[in-house]
């Protein structure tokens, strides 16, 4: 049975960054299950980011003692951080493994981490990518033992004599169970279990420092034992609430900001019964009839990174400077590797405010007409150095778009085809009338479509 083109477009927008009209029509004769399998199977291989090598960033004390100024060190951190950011944007814009990268973006926000060492956050990101479809338990073990997370949530300072509760609390509140599903005593006992979890400061490999570990008896979630960190994670994974918590977030990410708790329970029970196999869960969502319901199509606001990557892929925009990518992310409120806090980006309607809304509506025309970007971005903390940059460095930029090729590609496409491609659904009759008031070139029609508020949805 053939698959409707609008289903194919919806699938590729939610689990990737869109698909061309021609490719969607080529897939139309196939069954939905076959299309889903092809899409997911293209993401089997994980391609790690390699923008930063282990010795790129010197240790602060060593750098300062060898004569490097704090300003020079911050500039070095900024340079590698920007390289890492643009390396991922470039990979998002060219990879065929779109489902893996989309799920990596999900884990990137779920396990939010903000550090001054771009090598550590790169390696954490590669963990997200490598275990994107794996058993969540395996992903959680690897994230919990990563140098980036151990440092960010202060477990490097978690010792028997002075337990630090930061990691233990966020593990339950943000990563697994959610607020209200654990007690303060659980936090204290969990923190004791994770004492001694640290990393080697030269190799950044995980180290268990037995002398700093509290090996005494603990009571966690009504269970008793001489628990270590692995035991705590296993107990948490035994809680069905963990599956519900994760599925609620993934439903909001892939399906709708208005969460259907009945669907969440259905997905959570499935996830739990299948040992937290993320690949199986995502395929179940992609194959569900309710995922393709009319009210689910074009009902979500594109996150800034999705917006940038999608328009880059649709029009193969060539930038004079990839630093423009960083400025756009910052100005729209989602800078990769730079979450606002440990809870990550809230998403949904939070992407829109008075300044970002106007910028979103102007950006397609600016990018596709080689315009000048005029954004008043806020200064970063000058002592941070991660993404501090001058407003003027990337204010004036040039882009190139092959409009002759695009016009040739869409010259025989109907308005309905183009609306499905760029807007996710056929526009309302009033919008059709507005669009059809000018029967100009394909370029003018496409520019009108991508300048509509509907283009901000997917």
Residue pairs with C-beta under 8 A, 6 or more apart in sequence:
1 31
2 28
2 29
2 30
3 27
3 28
3 30
3 31
3 32
3 35
4 28
5 21
5 24
5 25
5 28
5 417
5 420
6 297
6 420
6 424
6 425
7 32
7 292
8 19
8 24
8 27
8 28
8 35
9 18
9 19
9 24
9 420
9 421
9 424
10 291
10 292
10 296
10 297
10 424
11 35
11 36
11 39
11 286
12 18
12 19
12 24
12 39
12 98
13 19
13 310
13 424
13 458
14 254
14 255
14 291
14 300
14 458
15 39
15 40
15 98
15 99
15 102
15 254
15 282
15 286
16 39
16 98
16 99
16 101
16 102
17 92
17 93
17 98
17 102
17 306
17 309
17 310
17 313
18 310
18 313
18 314
18 421
18 458
19 27
20 314
20 409
20 421
21 409
21 410
21 413
21 417
21 418
21 420
21 421
22 409
24 421
27 35
27 38
32 287
33 287
36 283
36 286
36 287
39 98
39 99
39 286
40 99
40 279
40 282
40 283
40 286
42 96
42 97
42 98
42 99
43 96
43 97
43 98
43 99
43 100
43 101
43 133
44 97
45 97
46 97
46 100
46 126
46 129
46 130
46 132
47 91
47 95
47 97
47 129
48 126
48 129
48 130
49 84
49 87
49 88
49 91
49 122
49 125
49 126
49 129
50 87
51 80
51 83
51 84
51 87
51 118
51 122
52 80
52 83
52 84
52 118
52 119
52 122
53 119
54 119
54 203
54 204
56 80
56 118
56 119
57 76
57 77
57 80
57 117
57 118
57 119
58 66
58 68
58 73
58 76
59 201
60 73
63 73
64 70
64 73
70 383
73 385
74 382
74 383
74 384
74 385
74 388
75 385
77 116
77 117
77 118
77 385
77 386
78 385
78 386
78 387
78 388
78 389
80 118
80 119
81 118
81 337
81 338
81 386
81 387
82 323
82 326
82 387
82 389
83 118
84 118
84 121
84 122
84 337
85 325
85 326
85 329
85 335
85 336
85 337
85 387
86 322
86 323
86 325
86 326
88 125
88 336
88 337
89 305
89 308
89 309
89 312
89 322
89 325
89 336
90 322
91 101
92 101
92 105
92 305
92 309
93 309
93 312
93 313
95 101
99 282
100 129
100 132
100 133
101 129
103 132
103 133
103 278
103 282
104 125
104 128
104 129
104 132
105 303
105 305
105 306
106 249
106 250
106 253
107 128
107 132
107 139
108 125
108 128
108 336
108 344
109 339
109 344
109 345
109 347
110 174
110 175
110 249
110 344
111 124
111 128
111 143
111 149
111 175
112 174
112 339
112 341
112 342
112 343
112 344
112 345
113 121
113 124
113 148
113 149
113 152
113 339
113 342
114 121
114 152
114 337
114 338
114 339
114 341
114 386
115 121
115 148
115 151
115 152
116 384
116 385
116 386
117 148
117 151
118 337
118 386
119 204
120 146
120 147
120 148
120 151
120 204
121 148
121 337
123 146
123 147
123 148
123 204
124 143
124 146
124 148
124 149
125 337
127 139
127 142
127 143
127 146
128 139
128 143
130 142
131 138
131 139
131 142
132 139
132 278
133 277
133 278
133 279
133 282
134 277
134 278
134 279
135 275
135 276
135 277
135 278
136 237
136 242
136 246
136 271
136 276
136 278
137 233
137 234
137 237
137 275
137 276
139 278
140 175
140 176
140 233
140 237
141 230
141 233
143 149
143 175
144 150
144 167
144 171
144 197
144 229
144 233
145 197
145 199
145 206
146 199
146 206
147 199
147 204
147 205
147 206
149 155
149 167
150 156
150 167
150 197
150 198
150 199
150 206
151 199
152 342
153 166
153 167
153 170
153 342
154 164
154 166
154 167
155 164
155 166
155 167
155 194
155 197
155 198
156 198
156 199
157 164
158 164
158 167
158 191
158 194
158 195
158 196
158 197
158 212
159 195
159 196
159 212
160 192
160 195
160 196
160 212
160 213
160 214
163 188
163 191
163 192
163 195
163 214
164 191
165 187
165 188
165 190
165 191
167 191
167 194
168 187
168 188
168 190
168 191
168 193
168 194
168 232
169 187
169 191
170 342
171 190
171 232
171 233
171 236
172 181
172 182
172 186
172 187
172 190
172 236
173 179
173 182
174 342
174 343
174 344
176 236
176 237
176 239
176 242
176 245
176 246
177 236
177 239
177 241
177 242
177 245
178 241
178 245
181 239
181 241
181 245
182 221
185 219
186 220
186 221
189 218
189 219
189 220
189 227
190 220
190 232
192 214
192 216
192 218
193 214
193 218
193 220
193 227
193 228
193 229
193 231
193 232
194 228
194 229
194 232
195 212
195 213
195 214
196 208
196 209
196 210
196 211
196 212
196 213
196 214
197 206
197 208
197 229
198 206
198 207
198 208
198 209
198 212
199 205
199 206
199 207
200 206
200 207
213 228
215 226
216 226
217 224
217 225
217 226
218 224
218 225
218 226
218 227
220 227
220 231
220 232
220 235
221 235
221 236
221 239
223 235
225 231
227 235
236 242
237 276
240 268
240 269
240 272
242 272
242 276
243 268
243 269
243 271
243 272
243 276
244 264
244 265
244 268
246 268
246 271
246 276
247 264
247 267
247 268
247 271
247 281
248 259
248 261
248 264
248 268
250 267
250 281
250 282
250 285
251 259
251 260
251 263
251 264
251 267
251 285
252 259
252 347
252 348
253 347
254 282
254 285
254 291
255 263
255 285
255 291
255 296
256 295
256 296
256 299
256 300
257 299
257 300
257 301
257 347
257 348
257 349
263 290
267 281
267 284
267 285
270 280
270 281
270 284
271 277
271 278
271 280
271 281
274 280
274 281
285 291
290 296
294 425
297 424
297 425
298 423
298 424
298 425
298 454
298 457
298 458
299 457
300 457
300 458
301 348
301 349
301 351
301 352
301 456
301 457
302 310
302 351
302 456
302 457
302 458
303 334
303 345
303 347
303 351
304 328
304 329
304 332
304 333
304 334
304 351
305 329
305 334
305 336
306 458
307 332
307 360
307 363
307 456
308 325
308 328
308 329
308 332
310 458
311 317
311 363
311 364
311 367
311 368
311 450
314 422
315 367
315 368
315 401
315 406
316 401
316 402
317 367
317 368
317 399
317 400
317 401
318 399
318 400
318 401
319 325
319 397
319 398
319 399
320 397
320 398
320 399
321 394
321 397
323 389
323 393
323 394
324 373
324 394
324 397
324 399
326 335
326 387
326 389
326 394
327 373
327 375
327 377
327 389
327 394
328 363
328 373
328 375
329 335
329 336
330 377
330 387
331 355
331 356
331 359
331 375
331 377
332 351
332 356
332 359
332 360
333 345
333 350
333 351
333 353
333 356
334 345
334 351
335 387
337 386
338 386
338 387
339 345
352 360
359 375
360 456
361 451
361 453
361 456
364 447
364 450
364 451
364 455
365 371
365 447
365 450
365 451
366 372
366 373
367 399
367 401
368 399
368 401
368 447
368 450
369 447
370 398
370 399
370 400
370 401
371 399
372 395
372 396
372 397
373 394
373 395
373 396
373 397
374 395
375 391
375 395
376 391
377 391
379 388
380 386
380 387
380 388
380 389
381 388
382 388
403 443
406 442
406 443
406 446
407 441
407 442
407 443
410 417
410 418
410 442
410 446
411 442
413 421
415 432
415 435
415 436
415 445
416 426
418 445
418 446
418 449
419 425
419 426
419 427
419 449
420 426
422 446
422 449
422 450
422 454
422 455
423 449
423 452
423 454
423 455
423 457
424 454
424 457
424 458
425 454
426 432
427 435
427 452
427 454
431 452
431 454
435 445
435 448
435 449
438 444
438 448
449 455
